[in-house]
Amino acid sequence: MKYCAFLRGVNVKGTNMKMAEVCQVFKDAGMEDVVSILASGNIVFSSGKKEDELKKILEKSMSEHFSYEAYLFVKSQKETENFWNGNPFEKNENLHSYAFVGNDGIENILMQEFQNASKTEDEDAKIVNNIFYWQVPKGNTLDSTFGKILGRKSLKDQFTSRNINTFEKIIKKM
């Protein structure tokens, strides 16, 4: 079965790793047809194992190899396609749209945080099929109140986010 692993915190804040090396860790852990998409930690691979088992194996392998506390989320090909297909926002060159990959129920926590945060003009969030989507004006992603909430340590093992266009690139490689 085809999967995509979404690694959290790759090539940000001093956690630098080459995707070729990450792919090798996946291969050494028994994954097949391993390929990386972009430098943000999206690894497409095949395995006969289930998602929760893969998460444990891969987090352990990544943590041991790179000497850091690895967090990743494994989604099937169909689930990965749902992130792209469910996007509720129109394409707009002045706005970034993100989808959040994470633990079950994280979309409700994120929506509550979003509703409590002060927002910039044109900033919006929606939940579609249990997936949280966020749209924010370009240049405001990290400065926005909600963007700052996303960096909280208490949430670090709960989710990761990707620009919506990343999902299109991933699907083409699956």
C-alpha positions in Angstrom: 0.0 0.0 0.0 1.2 3.5 -0.8 1.6 6.0 2.0 3.0 9.5 2.6 4.8 10.4 5.9 4.6 14.0 6.8 7.5 14.9 9.1 7.2 17.8 11.5 9.8 20.5 11.9 12.1 19.4 9.1 14.6 22.0 7.9 13.3 24.7 10.3 14.8 26.0 13.6 18.1 24.1 13.2 16.7 20.7 12.4 18.5 20.3 9.1 18.5 17.0 7.2 19.1 16.0 3.6 16.1 14.2 2.1 18.3 11.6 0.5 19.5 10.6 4.0 15.9 10.6 5.3 14.9 8.3 2.4 17.7 5.9 3.4 16.5 5.8 7.0 13.0 4.8 5.6 14.6 2.1 3.4 16.6 0.8 6.3 13.4 0.6 8.3 11.9 -1.7 5.6 10.0 0.7 3.5 9.9 0.3 -0.3 9.6 2.7 -3.3 10.8 5.5 -1.1 10.8 9.0 -2.6 10.9 12.5 -1.1 8.8 15.5 -2.3 10.3 19.0 -1.6 12.6 19.6 1.3 9.9 20.0 3.9 9.8 16.3 4.9 7.2 14.5 2.7 8.2 10.9 2.1 6.1 8.7 -0.2 6.7 5.0 0.2 5.1 1.5 0.1 4.6 -0.9 3.0 2.3 -3.8 3.9 2.1 -2.5 7.5 -0.7 -0.4 9.1 -0.4 3.4 9.7 -0.1 3.3 13.5 2.6 0.7 13.3 4.5 2.6 10.6 4.3 5.8 12.7 6.0 4.0 15.6 8.7 2.3 13.5 9.5 5.5 11.5 9.6 7.9 14.5 11.9 5.5 16.3 14.2 5.1 13.2 14.3 8.9 12.5 14.9 9.8 16.2 17.8 7.3 16.5 19.4 8.3 13.2 19.2 12.1 13.5 19.4 12.3 17.3 16.2 14.4 17.8 12.7 13.7 18.9 11.0 12.9 15.6 7.2 13.4 15.0 5.6 12.3 11.8 2.1 11.5 10.5 1.4 8.6 8.1 -1.5 8.9 5.7 -2.6 6.5 3.0 -2.8 7.5 -0.7 -6.5 8.1 -0.4 -6.2 10.1 2.8 -3.5 12.2 1.2 -5.7 12.9 -1.9 -8.5 14.0 0.5 -6.3 16.9 1.7 -6.0 18.2 -1.8 -9.6 17.4 -2.9 -11.2 18.9 0.2 -9.6 22.3 0.0 -12.4 24.8 0.5 -10.5 27.9 -0.5 -10.4 29.5 -4.0 -6.9 30.0 -5.4 -5.7 33.5 -4.7 -2.2 34.8 -5.4 -2.3 37.1 -2.4 -3.1 34.3 0.1 -1.5 31.1 1.3 -3.7 28.1 2.0 -2.6 25.3 4.4 -4.0 21.9 5.3 -3.1 20.3 8.7 -2.1 16.7 9.0 -2.4 15.3 12.6 -3.9 13.2 15.3 -7.6 12.5 15.3 -9.6 15.4 16.6 -6.8 18.0 16.2 -9.0 19.9 13.7 -11.4 20.8 16.5 -8.5 22.0 18.8 -7.1 24.1 15.9 -10.5 25.6 15.1 -11.1 26.6 18.7 -7.6 28.3 18.8 -8.3 30.0 15.5 -11.7 31.3 16.7 -10.1 32.7 19.8 -7.2 34.4 17.9 -7.2 37.9 16.5 -7.3 37.7 12.7 -5.9 39.7 9.8 -8.2 40.7 7.0 -8.8 37.8 4.6 -7.6 35.2 7.2 -10.0 32.3 7.4 -10.3 28.7 8.6 -12.6 25.8 7.7 -12.9 22.1 8.6 -13.8 19.8 5.7 -14.0 16.0 6.3 -12.2 16.3 9.6 -9.3 18.3 8.0 -8.4 21.8 9.2 -7.7 24.3 6.5 -6.2 27.8 7.1 -5.9 30.7 4.7 -3.7 33.7 5.5 -2.4 36.6 3.5 1.1 36.0 2.1 3.8 37.3 4.5 1.6 37.0 7.6 1.8 33.2 8.2 4.3 33.4 11.1 3.3 36.9 12.3 -0.4 36.1 12.7 -1.8 35.4 16.2 -2.8 31.9 15.0 0.6 31.3 13.4 2.2 32.0 16.7 -0.1 29.5 18.5 0.9 26.8 16.0 4.5 27.0 17.4 3.4 26.1 21.0 5.4 23.2 22.5 2.2 21.6 23.8 1.0 21.1 20.3 4.3 19.8 18.7 3.4 16.1 18.6 -0.2 16.8 17.5 0.1 18.0 13.9 2.1 19.4 11.0 0.9 21.7 8.2 1.7 22.0 4.5 0.9 24.5 1.9 -2.1 23.1 -0.1 0.0 23.0 -3.3 2.4 20.5 -1.7 -0.4 18.0 -1.6 -0.8 18.3 -5.4 2.9 17.6 -5.9 2.8 14.6 -3.5 -0.2 13.0 -5.2 1.5 13.2 -8.6 4.4 11.0 -7.1 2.1 8.4 -5.5 
